[in-house]
Amino acid sequence: MSNPLEHLLIRASAGTGKTFQLSNRYISLLSCGVSPTDILATTFTRKAAGEIRDRILERLSDAVLDPTSAEELSSHLSFPDQIEPLSFESCFQAMVSDLRRLNIGT
C-alpha cells in the first residue's frame, strides 16, 4: 500500500474488494492522527457510502473488543516509518464523536 498520507483513488469493478481497501485506507489515515472530518471518501451511491462507513466502524469496534481482530486489522494497514499509530479505540472514538460530520458520501 502507498503512503497513507498521500491522496489515493481506488477504481475497480463491483465485488473486487473496494470497500475493504477503502476501509483499510481510511483506518490507516485515522491511525496516523488524521481527523475523520479531514478525510473524503466518495462513491457512486448512498448505499455504498453507508456500507463504507459501517465497515469502518465495524472493523474498528471489532479491533477494540478482540485482540485477534486488532492483529488482523493491523496487518492490512500502512503507516509511514516516522508515525506511531494511534490505538483503534482512539480511532473509533474520533469516528463516533464526529459521525454527523464525516465526509463519506456520493
C-alpha positions in Angstrom: 0.0 0.0 0.0 1.2 3.5 -0.7 2.0 6.1 2.0 -1.3 6.6 3.8 -0.9 10.4 3.9 -0.9 10.7 0.1 -4.1 11.1 -2.0 -5.4 7.8 -3.4 -8.0 6.9 -6.0 -9.4 3.3 -5.9 -11.3 2.3 -9.0 -12.4 -1.3 -9.7 -15.4 -3.3 -10.7 -18.2 -4.5 -8.4 -17.2 -7.3 -6.0 -13.4 -6.7 -6.2 -12.8 -5.5 -2.6 -13.1 -1.7 -3.0 -14.9 -1.3 0.3 -12.3 -3.4 2.1 -9.4 -1.4 0.6 -11.1 1.9 1.2 -11.8 1.0 4.9 -8.1 0.0 5.2 -7.1 3.3 3.8 -9.5 5.3 6.0 -8.4 3.5 9.2 -4.7 4.0 8.2 -5.3 7.7 8.0 -7.2 7.7 11.3 -4.4 5.8 12.9 -1.9 8.4 11.6 -3.8 11.1 13.5 -5.8 12.5 10.6 -9.2 13.8 11.8 -12.1 11.8 10.3 -13.6 15.2 9.2 -10.5 15.8 7.1 -10.9 12.5 5.1 -13.0 12.4 2.0 -14.4 9.1 0.8 -16.7 9.2 -2.2 -18.6 6.5 -4.1 -21.5 6.3 -6.6 -24.5 5.5 -4.3 -25.7 6.4 -0.8 -26.0 2.7 -0.1 -22.3 2.2 -0.9 -21.3 5.2 1.2 -23.3 3.8 4.1 -21.6 0.4 3.6 -18.1 2.1 3.7 -19.0 4.0 6.9 -20.4 0.9 8.5 -17.5 -1.3 7.6 -15.0 1.2 9.1 -17.0 1.4 12.3 -17.4 -2.4 12.4 -13.8 -3.2 11.8 -12.7 -0.6 14.4 -15.1 -1.9 17.1 -14.1 -5.5 16.4 -10.4 -4.4 16.9 -11.2 -2.6 20.1 -13.0 -5.7 21.6 -10.9 -8.5 20.3 -7.1 -8.7 20.2 -7.2 -11.2 17.3 -9.3 -8.8 15.2 -6.9 -6.0 16.1 -3.9 -8.0 14.9 -5.7 -8.9 11.7 -6.7 -5.3 11.0 -3.2 -4.1 11.8 -1.8 -6.4 9.2 -3.8 -4.6 6.5 -2.8 -1.1 7.4 0.1 1.0 6.3 2.0 3.7 8.2 4.9 6.0 7.3 8.0 5.0 9.3 8.0 8.1 11.4 4.4 7.8 12.7 3.4 5.7 15.7 -0.2 4.6 15.0 -2.9 5.7 17.4 -4.9 3.0 19.2 -8.0 1.6 17.5 -10.0 2.8 20.5 -8.9 6.4 19.8 -9.8 6.0 16.1 -13.2 4.6 17.0 -13.9 7.4 19.4 -12.9 10.0 16.9 -15.3 8.5 14.3 -18.2 8.3 16.7 -17.7 11.8 18.1 -17.8 13.3 14.5 -20.3 10.8 13.0 -22.6 13.5 11.6 -19.6 15.5 10.1 -17.9 12.6 8.2 -17.2 13.1 4.5 -18.3 9.7 3.3 -20.8 10.2 0.6 -21.7 10.4 -3.1 
